[in-house]
Amino acid sequence: MPDPSAAAGTPAAGPPAAGPPAPGTPAAEALAAESSALAAVFADLQDEGRELEALVAGLPGTAWARPTPAPGWSIAHQIAHLHWTDQAALLALTDAEGFARRVEEALKAPESFVDEGAEEGAALAPAELLARWREGRAALDAALAAASPDARFPWYGPPMKAASMASARLMETWAHGQDVADALGVRRVPTARLRHVARIGVRARDYAYAVRGLPAPQTEFRVELTAPGTGEVWAYGPADAVQRIAGPALDFCLLVTQRAHRADLGLTATGPDADRWLGIAQAFAGPAGPGRDPQGSRR
């Protein structure tokens, strides 16, 4: 039964609001660690965007039409797609009903709505597209920073917290940035930001099976990836797992974003289930893509 005092506009009595945890307590330390982790992923997303922007900002207008490894997509299509998806993420963070309407529109043309969004942006003058992408990133960064860290926001897949959404945007920015770099013949220096891409790739293991209508393995895998530059090992899963993956973090990220063929990468699999996963792994939502053809050389 409703509280009559609340209905009359008088606040109902209740326990006092909890204040911040006392300094030095485990709760305070946990809160500080969470805040630091959130700040780190937001900063990494910004850095990833700035690095890609540096690749394209000085290009002559004609270079934006240069084809990338994605069939039918130019450099302009890649940047337009990132801008389109950033706008979708901003809408999810700020207007759940508006985002739901966008999903309804996407469901009317599930095979073409992504390409249509990229095509629309790619038709803009390069300077205009670059300005819109830059402004959209800034707006998304502000919305992510202002979002409640515990809230979940709608997406084309399962709802996500702000930190997960930032990681997903970083993964996509890095992956499409690789397409741009390949089109320009640029060899990018891998950074510790790849840890976000690697983590998504590991966590998406079962999704890669589900999207192909395959049963996922019942046991966890051990994944050990060598971080770029430092030689540190990023480890996931039980240390005593029988099924194992090992190799450079860069190679794993290229694999799960389907930016390179397994044959061109230095990844090893121990066990038949792990070996099969390397053939179907994907970190992105949506249908399984065709992947890249082998180039005949390891990166």
Secondary structure, 3 states (H helix, E strand, C coil): CCCHHHHCCCCCCCCCCCCCCCCCCHHHHHHHHHHHHHHHHHHHHHHHHHHHHHHHCCCCHHHHHCECCCCCCEHHHHHHHHHHHHHHHHHHHHCHHHHHHHHHHHHHCCCCHHHHHHHHHHCCCHHHHHHHHHHHHHHHHHHHHHCCCCCCECCCCCCECHHHHHHHHHHHHHHHHHHHHHHHCCCCCCCCCHHHHHHHHHHCHHHHHHCCCCCCCCCCCEEEEECCCCCCEEEECCCCCCCEEEEEHHHHHHHHCCCCCHHHCCCEEECHHHHHHHCCCCCCCCCCCCCCCCCCCCC
